[in-house]
Amino acid sequence: MKQTNLSIFIPHVGCTHMCSFCDQKSITGERSAPTAEQVRALIEEQAAHLSERGMIAEIAFFGGSFTAIPRGYMLELLDTAKVAVEEFPCYTGIRCSTRPDCVDEEVADILKRYGVTAVELGAQSMNEEVLLANDRGHTAEDIRRAAALIKQSGIELGLQMMTGLYKDTPERCLETADEFIKLSPKTVRIYPTVILKNTRLGELFSRGEYKSFGFDETVELCAKLLRKFEKNGIRVIRLGLHASPEVEREMLGGVYHPALREIVESRIFLRDMLSRLAKLEKGYHLIYTDPRNISKAVGQKKCNIKALAELGYEIDILPLNGEYLLIK
Ligand code: SF4
């Protein structure tokens, strides 16, 4: 059965900080926080659609700092979700995202009591200078502590990281990934920085005091990150912000592409083809791969075929069920 999230965005309401990159309203595309009644109505409406399509979903409170919203409101939302999970077989659990410094023992206890199945921590970086420069208001130690509390409560841990923040470097991103791996999250989301209007990053960018990583640099970096996490059995469940008209309207710079993951996976495929081809004679080769890999192998606008041709390898790519990469 296909698993999805029923995402319910709880905007900036709970957050006492203003991170350098955050214009939460643009990111979530929402202007006001939903009431418990509105959430219930959405859950009921979506239950019918999910059942029709034979799908299951987790009820996911995303978009802000869920565990920092007014406690009564948080409990109302959790109660609504818990009742729905008990009532509708298509709902299999509850997820939320929050700040690392908004998880303590009491909060972890509440989440467990309401049957929360996964918590995603907006960690963004494990580098202290990057955290400080981007007004995160918490340390790497806060991330470690919150991650440990979540895991001790038997709740699935997810971590979110950003690339290309103010004072960030690709090396620091790779170190962040290594630190994440030590915390053994089940899932990771990677968000290359998008520079939005009405944010401090936007001001720094407009004054020429900051520029994020370039597109190609980000693709290379994300290819390394994706590989690193997957090698360690950690699922990367998102790469890049969701396509949204609000973000497109409000962005000043940074890296945003609706097909970013496909582009990154295609770059990984190019690297793999290259490392195998490098051991062979230049000239013509046939490459076989499973049909589901073909578009990645070819690349957007045939970029991988062209890149290999420039290096002296003329290739054709053919389907072969179950094969990752076979070169003849
Ligand atoms: S903690 Fe999250 S919601 Fe709050 S300002 Fe930072 S990114 Fe925005």
Residues whose N, C-alpha, C, O or C-beta is under 5 A from the ligand:
A	BS01	SF4	C15 H17 M18 C19 C22 Q24 G63 G64 S65 R99
